[in-house]
Amino acid sequence: MNIFIMRHGQAAPEALNDESRPLTTDGKAEVRLMAQWLAPQVPQFERVLVSPYLRAQQSWHQLSEILSAQQVDTCAEFTPDADVALAASLLLAYKDVGEGGNILLVSHMPMVGYLVESLCPGIAPPSFPTAGLARLSFTEGEVGVLDWLEAPHTLT
């Protein structure tokens, strides 16, 4: 089982509130680049979990033009300042329900970094660039291994 954790693409610096910050044109392009890179490796996800914030939803929209998912859920547990322990427990519960396969989370800093730290003991929380994507693999139990963390600037 693999859990892919992605930070949304570059977002506009200001909006009415943090929840409504949209992706920039560059943000959309960097998310699409990551989707094109990932598609040969993972053409379909069993489940996708997305923060309700606009920039995360727009990131999934860009990804979904290239990648597919059996089920997509919007989850308030993955907003930037949500409870990391609860978010990690939710991801592990989805992992336990699935038989192998792949889960994708589209979320925010600092949540994405703290989730890697929580799910992969001994790893300091990595800093995800915009549209950064990590793969965590799980063989048995609840201890993950950080296989890689890629970003648009490392692909070009």
N, C-alpha and C positions, 0 to 999 in steps of 0.2 A: 504494500500500500504506500502510495506517495501522497503527500500534501504539498501543494504548490501555494506559496504565499507571495502575493504581488501587491506592491504599492501602486496606487493610481498614477496616471500620467500627470505631467506638469499642469497645474491649475492656475487660473487667474488669481492674482494676489488679493483681490478685494471683491466683495459682493455684499448683498444685504446682510448676510450672516455666513458663518463658516460652512454650514450645510449646503448652501446654494452656490458655492464657488464652482464654475464650470471649467472643463478642460480648455487649454489653449489649443491653437492649431498645432503647435509643436508637441503638445501633450498627446493629442490624438495620433500624430505620426509615430511617436515613440512607442505607444501601446501597440499600434499595428505592426511595427517592426518586431516587437517581442512576440506577438502572435504568429507572425510568419516564421520566426526562428523556432518557436515551440511546436508548431503544427506537425512537422514530420515525426516528432518524438511522442506527442500526445494528441492525436487527432480528436479525441473525445474525452470529456470528463464525466464521471458518474454524477457528481454534484458540484455545483458552483455556489459559493456563499459570497454575498456582496453587501458591503455597507450601504445604508440608505442615502448617504450623502451623494449629491449630484455628480461630483467628479469620479467617484467610484462606480456609480451606475453608468456614466458615459464611458468609462474605461471598459466595463464589461460589454457595453454595446459595440465598441470597436473590436474587442476580442472575439465577440460572437459572430462577426462577419467572416471569421477565418476558422475559429474553433467551435466545436459543438458541445452540448451538455445534455445529459438525460434529465436533470432537474436543476433549476436555478431558484435560490431562495435569497430574499433580502433580509438581513439580520442586523438589528440594532446593537447586538452584542459585539460588533466589529467596528464601531465608530472610534475616532482617534483616542478619546479619553475613557473608553469603556473599561470594565474590570478585566484585566488580563487573565487572571485565574479562571474566571467564568468562560472567557473566550476560548482558552486552551482546553477546558473541559468539554466545551461544545464541539470543538474540532475533533477531539479524541472520541467523543460519542459517535460522531458521523463516521469516523474511521472504523470504529468497532462494528457499526451496522453494515458497512460495505465489506464485500468479499474481494480483497485485492483492489485493484483499480486506482483511480486518481480523483482527488478533490482539489479544487482551486478556490482560494480565498482572495478577494480583491478588497483591500482595506487601506490603511493610512499609517504614517509615522505618528507617534512612536509605537503604535500597536503592533505593526508587523515585526519590528525588531524585538520587542518584548516577547512576542509569541515564539520566535525562534529560540530565544533564551530559555523560555519556559518548557518548550517541547524537546530541546536538545541540551540536556544538562552539560555544564562545562563550557558552553559557548557564551561569550559576552554578546549582548544584543547588537547585531550588526546595524549599520546605518544603510538604509535602502535608498538609492537614488530614485527619482521619479521613474515609474514603470519598471523598477527593479523587481526581479523574480527569483525566488529561492525554491529549491526542491528539498524537501525533507522526506527521508525514507524510513519506513517502519517495518521491521520484520516480525517481531513478537513484542507484545506489551506496549507500554506507553512512552518508551524512550526512542526519540527520533535521532537521525543522523543528518546533519546538514551536508548534502551532496554538493551543492553549488549555489552561488548567488550571482546572477548575471544582470546586466543592465544594457540599455540601448548603446551607450558609449563604448561598452566592451565588445559589442558585436560588429561595429563598423571599423 
